[in-house]
């Protein structure tokens, strides 16, 4: 994944907060993934409009962390979701 890529959830995949269970879920056809609050913060920014660089900059500002550390973690997470076909670039 490169900094110019614009990640987005594909058609049929949704990020939802489950009020009953008090947790974030990523819903895909015939699959469900539980995601923590940090992953949800990243996925909320994956709208197909922002590129990876803008997502990392926003997260670095929000969490007051070094962008290079955040970028490495975000790329690893998004690559895993891309391999599971619940994220597109």
DRENKOLSE-987032 format. One record per residue: x, y, z of N, C-alpha, C, CB in turn; residue number from 1. Coordinates in Angstrom, 2 decimals. Each point is the difference from the previous one (the first is absolute). Glycine has a CB too. Layout:
BEGIN
X	Y	Z	X	Y	Z	X	Y	Z	X	Y	Z	NUM
...
//
This chain:
BEGIN
0.85	-1.17	0.00	-0.85	1.17	0.00	0.90	1.24	0.00	-1.87	-1.25	1.22	1
1.50	2.22	-2.03	0.80	1.21	-0.14	-0.75	1.21	0.55	1.14	-0.98	-2.02	2
-0.43	2.04	2.31	-0.62	1.17	0.62	-1.03	0.69	-0.90	2.09	0.30	1.30	3
-2.05	-0.57	-2.59	-0.99	0.61	-0.90	-1.26	-0.86	-0.16	1.88	1.09	-1.21	4
-1.87	-2.32	1.74	-1.18	-0.86	-0.07	-1.13	0.59	0.84	1.46	-2.02	-0.35	5
-2.69	1.83	-0.13	-1.18	0.51	0.69	-0.87	-1.18	0.44	0.06	2.15	-1.36	6
0.22	-2.67	2.57	-0.75	-1.17	0.46	-1.47	0.32	0.26	2.10	-0.87	1.00	7
-2.93	-0.15	-1.24	-1.44	0.13	0.22	-0.58	-1.38	0.25	-0.12	2.07	-1.46	8
-1.02	-2.08	2.12	-0.72	-1.24	0.20	-0.75	-0.31	-1.30	-0.22	0.39	2.52	9
0.31	-1.62	-3.01	-0.71	-0.33	-1.24	-1.51	-0.08	0.22	2.02	-1.25	-0.79	10
-2.73	1.19	-0.29	-1.46	-0.12	0.04	-0.37	-1.23	0.83	-0.22	1.13	-2.27	11
-0.71	-0.96	3.18	-0.46	-1.10	0.83	0.74	-0.15	1.31	-0.65	-1.11	-2.07	12
1.69	1.91	2.29	0.76	-0.06	1.26	-0.28	1.28	0.77	1.83	-1.47	-1.04	13
-2.16	1.32	2.33	-0.34	1.16	0.82	0.66	-0.07	1.36	-2.17	0.19	-1.20	14
2.55	0.95	1.69	0.51	0.13	1.37	-1.16	0.47	0.86	2.38	0.53	-0.78	15
-2.68	-1.28	1.82	-1.13	0.34	0.87	0.39	-0.16	1.46	-1.61	-0.72	-1.79	16
1.00	1.56	2.61	0.17	-0.15	1.44	-1.19	-0.77	0.53	1.33	2.16	0.18	17
-1.07	-3.26	0.48	-1.03	-0.86	0.58	-0.31	0.52	1.40	0.76	-2.02	-1.37	18
-1.88	2.69	1.51	-0.38	0.60	1.29	-0.22	-1.06	1.07	-1.05	1.89	-1.24	19
0.49	-3.01	0.87	-0.29	-1.06	0.97	1.28	-0.56	0.60	-2.09	-0.56	-1.26	20
3.06	0.27	0.41	1.25	-0.60	0.47	1.08	1.02	0.32	-0.56	-1.99	-1.36	21
0.28	3.28	1.06	0.93	1.09	0.27	1.35	-0.23	-0.69	-1.14	0.38	2.19	22
1.10	-0.69	-3.51	1.24	-0.20	-0.75	-0.23	0.28	-1.48	0.75	-1.72	1.68	23
0.35	2.00	-2.36	-0.01	0.26	-1.43	0.06	-1.32	-0.77	1.11	2.23	0.38	24
-1.84	-2.27	-1.49	0.03	-1.17	-0.87	0.14	0.44	-1.44	-1.40	-1.30	1.63	25
2.06	0.47	-2.39	0.11	0.21	-1.44	-0.83	-1.11	-0.62	2.36	1.07	0.11	26
-3.46	-0.68	-0.74	-0.94	-0.96	-0.57	0.27	-0.18	-1.48	-1.72	0.63	1.72	27
1.88	-1.87	-2.12	0.22	-0.35	-1.41	-0.95	-1.14	-0.33	2.46	0.75	0.06	28
-2.74	-0.98	-1.33	-0.89	-1.11	-0.34	0.47	-1.31	0.63	-0.56	1.15	-2.16	29
-0.31	-1.72	2.97	0.23	-1.28	0.67	1.19	-0.01	0.96	-0.99	-1.05	-1.98	30
1.46	2.23	2.37	1.13	0.10	0.94	-0.20	1.20	0.92	1.55	-1.09	-1.67	31
-0.96	0.99	2.84	0.01	1.13	0.92	1.36	0.02	0.70	-2.54	-0.11	0.35	32
3.11	1.30	-0.23	1.29	0.17	0.67	-0.20	0.97	1.15	1.30	-0.46	-2.15	33
-0.81	0.09	3.32	0.01	0.93	1.12	1.25	0.85	-0.12	-1.30	-1.60	1.49	34
1.15	2.91	-1.35	1.15	0.89	-0.07	0.04	0.86	1.26	-0.10	0.04	-2.54	35
1.31	0.27	2.97	0.12	0.85	1.19	-0.19	1.47	-0.38	1.56	-1.69	1.06	36
-1.55	2.53	-0.07	-0.23	1.43	-0.22	1.03	0.65	-0.90	-1.06	0.06	2.20	37
2.31	-0.48	-2.09	1.05	0.56	-0.85	-0.22	-0.38	-1.46	1.60	-0.10	1.93	38
-1.91	-1.16	-2.17	-0.27	-0.44	-1.37	-1.23	0.71	-0.56	1.02	-2.24	0.51	39
-2.03	2.45	0.32	-1.19	0.72	-0.45	0.34	1.44	-0.38	-1.41	-1.45	1.48	40
2.30	2.09	-0.72	0.42	1.37	-0.33	0.67	0.04	-1.36	0.29	0.51	2.44	41
0.51	-1.52	-2.75	0.66	-0.07	-1.31	-1.04	-0.24	-1.08	2.11	-0.88	1.05	42
-2.99	-0.08	-0.84	-0.99	-0.36	-1.03	-0.99	1.13	-0.27	0.24	-2.37	0.69	43
-0.54	3.16	0.31	-0.89	1.14	-0.22	0.60	1.01	-0.97	-0.91	-0.32	2.31	44
2.22	0.35	-2.40	0.68	0.92	-0.92	0.18	-0.59	-1.40	1.17	0.98	1.96	45
-1.43	-2.26	-2.11	0.16	-0.68	-1.30	-1.27	0.19	-0.83	1.57	-1.72	1.02	46
-1.69	2.91	-1.59	-1.22	0.36	-0.72	0.18	0.05	-1.52	-0.68	1.29	2.00	47
1.86	-1.64	-2.49	0.25	0.05	-1.43	0.36	1.40	-0.49	-1.56	-1.89	-0.26	48
1.46	2.87	1.13	0.35	1.38	-0.33	1.39	0.35	0.51	-2.43	0.63	0.07	49
2.71	-1.05	1.15	1.31	0.28	0.61	1.01	-1.05	-0.47	-1.12	1.05	2.02	50
2.32	-0.59	-2.28	1.05	-0.98	-0.30	0.66	-0.42	1.31	0.40	1.02	-2.31	51
0.43	-2.04	2.22	0.64	-0.55	1.19	0.79	1.07	0.76	0.13	-2.22	-1.15	52
0.54	3.10	0.42	0.76	1.08	0.64	-0.88	0.91	0.84	1.60	-0.09	-1.88	53
-2.79	0.42	1.37	-0.92	0.86	0.75	-0.57	-0.73	1.21	-0.58	1.20	-2.13	54
0.33	-2.49	1.99	-0.50	-0.80	1.12	1.04	-0.04	1.11	-1.40	-1.39	-1.57	55
2.64	1.14	1.21	1.09	-0.05	0.98	0.17	1.36	0.68	1.16	-1.80	-1.35	56
-1.20	2.87	0.57	0.15	1.35	0.58	-1.12	0.29	0.99	1.12	0.77	-2.11	57
-2.35	-1.13	1.77	-1.14	0.22	0.90	0.17	-0.80	1.30	-1.49	0.40	-2.00	58
1.88	-1.66	1.87	0.19	-0.84	1.19	1.17	0.49	0.85	-0.94	-1.95	-1.27	59
2.01	2.38	0.65	1.16	0.52	0.74	-0.40	1.23	0.81	1.56	-0.88	-1.78	60
-2.38	1.73	1.17	-0.48	1.19	0.70	-0.96	-0.38	1.14	0.26	1.32	-2.12	61
-1.17	-2.19	1.83	-1.01	-0.41	0.97	0.59	-0.70	1.21	-1.61	-0.20	-1.88	62
2.57	-0.70	1.64	0.57	-0.79	1.08	1.37	0.50	0.48	-1.25	-1.93	-0.92	63
1.71	3.05	0.35	1.28	0.60	0.36	1.12	-1.04	0.02	-1.23	1.73	1.35	64
1.39	-2.38	-2.50	1.01	-1.04	-0.16	0.80	0.28	-1.27	-1.44	-1.70	1.22	65
2.66	1.16	-1.29	0.84	0.21	-1.20	-0.64	-0.63	-1.24	2.05	0.05	1.47	66
-2.15	0.70	-2.56	-0.62	-0.52	-1.23	0.64	-1.28	-0.53	-0.59	2.33	-0.53	67
1.93	-2.47	0.65	0.64	-1.20	-0.54	-0.41	-1.26	0.76	1.93	1.41	-0.71	68
-2.17	-1.29	2.00	-0.46	-1.15	0.80	-1.44	-0.34	-0.38	1.55	0.65	1.90	69
-2.37	0.38	-1.99	-1.41	-0.20	-0.36	-0.11	-0.60	-1.40	-0.67	1.92	1.47	70
1.45	-1.40	-2.40	-0.08	-0.48	-1.38	0.30	-1.50	-0.09	0.67	2.28	-0.80	71
0.35	-2.72	1.50	0.38	-1.42	-0.03	-1.16	-0.86	0.53	2.44	0.62	0.31	72
-3.04	-0.21	0.80	-1.10	-0.76	0.59	-1.25	0.03	-0.87	0.92	0.51	2.25	73
-1.23	0.65	-2.82	-1.19	0.14	-0.86	0.16	-0.85	-1.26	-0.39	2.33	0.88	74
1.56	-2.30	-1.49	0.23	-0.81	-1.20	-0.16	-1.48	0.31	1.57	1.76	-0.89	75
-1.03	-2.21	2.00	-0.12	-1.42	0.38	-1.46	-0.39	0.19	2.26	0.11	1.09	76
-3.01	0.73	-0.39	-1.41	-0.30	0.24	-0.80	-0.01	-1.29	0.21	1.03	2.26	77
-0.03	0.01	-3.08	-0.76	0.10	-1.24	0.37	-1.10	-0.99	-0.15	2.46	0.35	78
1.42	-2.85	-0.38	0.43	-1.08	-0.88	-0.68	-1.31	0.40	2.21	1.15	-0.37	79
-2.35	-1.38	1.66	-0.69	-1.19	0.48	-1.46	-0.01	-0.40	1.59	-0.10	1.89	80
-2.24	1.25	-1.78	-1.41	0.10	-0.40	-0.15	-0.12	-1.51	-0.45	1.44	2.00	81
1.41	-0.91	-2.73	-0.02	-0.11	-1.45	0.13	-1.47	-0.42	1.00	2.33	-0.22	82
-0.15	-3.07	0.89	0.18	-1.43	-0.30	-1.28	-0.77	0.27	2.43	0.19	0.57	83
-3.24	0.27	0.40	-1.27	-0.65	0.32	-1.15	0.51	-0.88	0.81	-0.29	2.36	84
-0.47	1.20	-3.26	-0.96	0.58	-0.96	-1.11	0.82	0.64	0.49	-1.91	-1.44	85
-0.14	2.59	2.53	-0.97	0.91	0.63	0.49	1.44	-0.07	-0.73	-1.83	1.53	86
1.75	2.06	-2.37	0.54	1.34	-0.23	0.54	0.06	-1.42	0.57	0.31	2.46	87
-0.82	0.82	-3.13	0.50	0.23	-1.35	0.83	1.27	-0.03	-1.99	-1.18	-0.98	88
2.88	1.26	-0.03	0.76	1.24	-0.21	-0.22	0.48	-1.40	1.72	-0.68	1.68	89
//
